[in-house]
Every structure is written in C-alpha cells, then in structure tokens.
C-alpha cells in the first residue's frame, strides 16, 4: 500500500524485457534481476527461469544484466561474496566489498601526478583525464561530462608542438595542483583550473636580451 517494497535495493536493477507475473498487477511487467533464474518461477510461463536473459562477464564477473547494452566494467572484490560491484555503486557509503569504504577513503585523499596526455591521430587529438574510450563509467560516476574543442597555441614558436589540437576533456573546473606537463598546459589554458593560470600567457618576449639569444625558441617538455 505504501509502496515501501518498491524501494527495496533489489528493485534498483530491473530487466528490460517483461513477462506476465504470477502475482501483483496484471499485464506484462519487468522483473528484478535477483528474481531471474533463482529457482522460483515468477512468470506465468516460467520464462524467468529459462536461459534466455542477457548476461555479461565470465568467471567471477558473470552476471545477469538488464540488456546486452548494459555490460560495463566492474570493480572486482577482494573476497567472493559478492565477487564484484558495479562502478556506479562504488563509494555509496555501503561497504559491499568488505574493504570498499577503506579504498574509497584512500582514493579521496590521493592526488596522482599526471604529466603526459593520451594522443591519437599523430598527436593532433588529445584525450585528457577520463575522456577516453572505456572510461564512460567514471564519467557518469563523477557527473562531469567530456566535451570536444579545438585548442590553438599562441603565436610563438614551440618545438614539437602543432598549432591546432583537438582536445577531449572534462567540462568542469578542477584543482590543478596535481597536474603537470602537457596535462597542466591544456587544462589550465582552457580555463579549467580553479586556482592556476595558463603558463603560455604573458611569456617574456625574446628581445628582452637583444643580440644575446637570437635563435631562442620556446619548448614544452
């Protein structure tokens, strides 16, 4: 009556396909994944116990999924009960894996040092942070989506750097204290650093020391 049963955790993962249930509302309804092939027939035709439902993974990560399009990366638990956890359920306050809260606490205080950027198409395309194929779950988990834009270097001579680069990067400002090298250059020079400025702006002019360094060029290491 109060629909409290609908808020049970097992109802958060439902099938996409439907069947006519034995009990409850009439008509075809979705089923909690926990009810599929559990030894109890919940559908009138018994289809919930047949091997016709989408699955994903192998071995420890073998599992039922809502559809063939929902097979994503998972976090492998140290122990086997459960053997894994979906990435979007990590750090939700529930210690599902036994050591999940400890890992999340350490990860929250850890700031890795990044220098290089993943590049494709001979360096003309740069993919920064989690804006790479296969990391879509992290993108959704952080609720910070990636955008694509073109970056044009200032009119200076930089050794080994093309003038126009396509960037794929998060569309939100962040603390850049842990970014270095070209990671820092691209993020800060696209105005995505909360507390840092672009190192390519206000560069000293080459003629500040006339005739001393006539062939001086700038470099990015």
C-alpha positions as CSV (number, residue, x, y, z in Angstrom):
1,X,0.0,0.0,0.0
2,X,2.8,2.5,0.9
3,X,5.0,1.2,-1.9
4,X,7.8,0.6,0.6
5,X,8.5,-2.7,-1.2
6,X,9.3,-0.8,-4.4
7,X,12.2,1.0,-2.7
8,X,13.9,-2.3,-1.8
9,X,17.5,-2.5,-3.2
10,X,16.7,-5.4,-5.5
11,X,14.3,-3.2,-7.4
12,X,17.1,-0.8,-8.5
13,X,18.2,-3.4,-11.1
14,X,15.4,-4.4,-13.4
15,X,15.1,-6.4,-16.6
16,X,14.3,-4.6,-19.9
17,X,12.2,-7.5,-21.1
18,X,8.9,-8.2,-19.4
19,X,6.6,-11.2,-18.6
20,X,3.2,-11.7,-17.0
21,X,3.8,-12.2,-13.4
22,X,2.0,-14.8,-11.2
23,X,1.2,-12.2,-8.6
24,X,0.8,-8.4,-8.3
25,X,-0.5,-6.2,-11.1
26,X,-2.0,-7.7,-14.2
27,X,-0.1,-7.4,-17.5
28,X,3.5,-7.7,-18.5
29,X,6.0,-6.2,-16.1
30,X,9.7,-6.0,-15.7
31,X,11.5,-8.2,-13.1
32,X,14.2,-7.5,-10.6
33,X,17.4,-9.2,-11.8
34,X,17.6,-11.0,-8.5
35,X,14.5,-12.9,-9.5
36,X,15.9,-14.3,-12.7
37,X,16.9,-18.0,-12.6
38,X,16.7,-18.1,-8.8
39,X,14.8,-21.4,-8.7
40,X,11.4,-19.8,-8.2
41,X,9.0,-19.2,-11.1
42,X,7.7,-15.7,-11.0
43,X,6.3,-15.6,-14.6
44,X,3.2,-17.5,-15.5
45,X,5.0,-19.1,-18.4
46,X,8.1,-19.8,-16.3
47,X,10.3,-17.8,-18.6
48,X,12.2,-16.1,-15.8
49,X,13.9,-19.5,-15.1
50,X,14.9,-20.1,-18.7
51,X,18.4,-19.3,-20.0
52,X,17.1,-16.5,-22.3
53,X,18.1,-13.4,-20.3
54,X,21.1,-11.2,-21.2
55,X,24.3,-12.0,-19.3
56,X,27.7,-10.3,-19.0
57,X,31.2,-11.2,-17.9
58,X,33.0,-14.5,-17.2
59,X,34.1,-16.3,-14.1
60,X,33.8,-14.1,-11.0
61,X,32.1,-11.3,-13.0
62,X,29.5,-13.5,-14.7
63,X,26.1,-11.8,-14.1
64,X,22.7,-11.1,-15.4
65,X,22.2,-7.7,-16.9
66,X,19.2,-5.6,-17.9
67,X,20.1,-5.7,-21.6
68,X,23.0,-6.5,-23.9
69,X,23.9,-2.8,-23.9
70,X,24.5,-2.6,-20.2
71,X,27.6,-4.7,-19.9
72,X,30.1,-2.3,-18.3
73,X,33.4,-2.6,-16.3
74,X,33.1,-3.6,-12.7
75,X,35.2,-3.5,-9.6
76,X,36.5,-6.9,-8.5
77,X,36.0,-7.5,-4.8
78,X,38.8,-9.0,-2.8
79,X,36.6,-11.7,-1.4
80,X,33.9,-13.7,-3.2
81,X,30.7,-12.5,-1.5
82,X,29.9,-10.6,-3.6
83,X,32.7,-11.1,-6.2
84,X,32.3,-7.7,-7.9
85,X,30.4,-4.4,-7.7
86,X,29.2,-2.1,-10.4
87,X,31.3,1.1,-10.7
88,X,28.3,3.4,-10.2
89,X,27.7,1.8,-6.8
90,X,31.3,2.4,-5.5
91,X,31.7,4.8,-2.7
92,X,28.0,5.0,-1.9
93,X,28.5,4.5,1.8
94,X,27.7,0.8,1.8
95,X,30.7,-1.5,2.4
96,X,29.6,-4.0,-0.2
97,X,33.0,-5.5,-0.9
98,X,34.2,-5.6,2.7
99,X,37.0,-3.1,2.0
100,X,35.2,-0.7,-0.2
101,X,35.0,2.2,2.3
102,X,38.7,1.9,3.1
103,X,39.6,2.1,-0.6
104,X,37.2,5.0,-1.2
105,X,38.7,6.9,1.7
106,X,42.2,6.4,0.4
107,X,41.2,7.3,-3.1
108,X,39.6,10.5,-1.9
109,X,42.8,11.7,-0.4
110,X,45.1,10.6,-3.2
111,X,46.1,13.0,-5.9
112,X,48.2,11.4,-8.6
113,X,50.7,13.3,-10.6
114,X,49.8,13.4,-14.3
115,X,52.2,14.7,-17.0
116,X,51.6,13.2,-20.4
117,X,48.3,13.2,-22.4
118,X,46.9,10.2,-24.4
119,X,47.2,11.2,-28.0
120,X,45.8,9.8,-31.3
121,X,46.0,10.7,-35.0
122,X,49.7,11.6,-34.9
123,X,49.2,13.9,-31.9
124,X,46.5,16.0,-33.4
125,X,43.9,14.7,-30.9
126,X,44.5,14.7,-27.1
127,X,42.3,12.9,-24.7
128,X,42.6,14.2,-21.1
129,X,41.7,12.6,-17.8
130,X,38.8,10.1,-18.1
131,X,37.8,11.3,-21.6
132,X,38.9,8.1,-23.2
133,X,37.1,5.0,-24.6
134,X,36.3,2.6,-21.9
135,X,36.1,5.1,-19.0
136,X,32.5,6.1,-19.6
137,X,31.5,4.7,-16.1
138,X,33.9,7.1,-14.4
139,X,32.5,10.0,-16.4
140,X,29.0,9.2,-15.2
141,X,30.2,8.5,-11.6
142,X,31.7,11.9,-11.4
143,X,28.8,13.5,-13.2
144,X,31.3,15.5,-15.2
145,X,30.9,15.0,-18.9
146,X,33.5,15.3,-21.6
147,X,33.5,17.9,-24.4
148,X,35.5,18.4,-27.5
149,X,37.1,21.7,-28.5
150,X,40.0,23.0,-30.6
151,X,43.0,24.5,-28.9
152,X,45.2,26.9,-30.7
153,X,48.6,27.7,-29.3
154,X,49.6,31.4,-29.0
155,X,51.6,32.8,-31.8
156,X,55.0,31.7,-30.6
157,X,57.5,29.1,-31.8
158,X,57.2,25.9,-29.8
159,X,59.4,23.0,-30.7
160,X,57.5,19.8,-31.5
161,X,54.0,21.3,-30.9
162,X,51.4,21.7,-33.6
163,X,49.5,25.0,-33.8
164,X,46.0,23.5,-33.6
165,X,45.0,20.5,-31.5
166,X,41.6,18.8,-30.8
167,X,41.0,18.3,-27.1
168,X,38.7,15.9,-25.4
169,X,38.5,17.0,-21.7
170,X,36.1,17.3,-18.7
171,X,33.7,20.2,-18.9
172,X,34.3,21.4,-15.3
173,X,36.9,23.4,-13.4
174,X,39.1,21.5,-11.0
175,X,42.0,21.9,-8.7
176,X,45.1,21.6,-10.9
177,X,47.8,21.3,-8.1
178,X,48.3,17.6,-9.1
179,X,48.6,18.3,-12.9
180,X,52.0,18.7,-14.6
181,X,53.5,18.9,-18.1
182,X,51.1,19.0,-21.0
183,X,48.2,17.9,-18.8
184,X,48.6,21.1,-16.9
185,X,49.1,23.2,-20.1
186,X,46.0,22.0,-21.8
187,X,43.7,22.1,-18.7
188,X,44.9,25.5,-17.4
189,X,45.0,27.2,-20.9
190,X,41.3,26.2,-21.5
191,X,40.3,28.0,-18.3
192,X,39.5,24.8,-16.4
193,X,41.8,25.3,-13.4
194,X,40.3,26.7,-10.2
195,X,43.5,28.1,-8.9
196,X,46.1,28.2,-11.7
197,X,46.8,30.3,-14.7
198,X,47.9,29.3,-18.2
199,X,51.7,29.2,-18.4
200,X,51.6,30.2,-22.1
201,X,50.2,33.7,-21.3
202,X,52.4,36.7,-20.6
203,X,55.6,35.0,-21.8
204,X,58.7,37.1,-21.8
205,X,59.5,38.5,-25.2
206,X,62.5,37.1,-27.0
207,X,64.1,40.5,-27.5
208,X,64.4,41.3,-23.8
209,X,68.1,40.5,-24.1
210,X,68.9,42.0,-27.5
211,X,71.5,40.1,-29.6
212,X,72.3,37.6,-26.8
213,X,70.0,34.8,-27.9
214,X,69.0,35.5,-31.5
215,X,67.7,31.9,-32.2
216,X,65.8,31.3,-29.0
217,X,62.6,29.2,-29.2
218,X,60.1,28.1,-26.5
219,X,59.7,24.5,-25.6
220,X,57.2,22.4,-23.8
221,X,58.6,19.3,-22.0
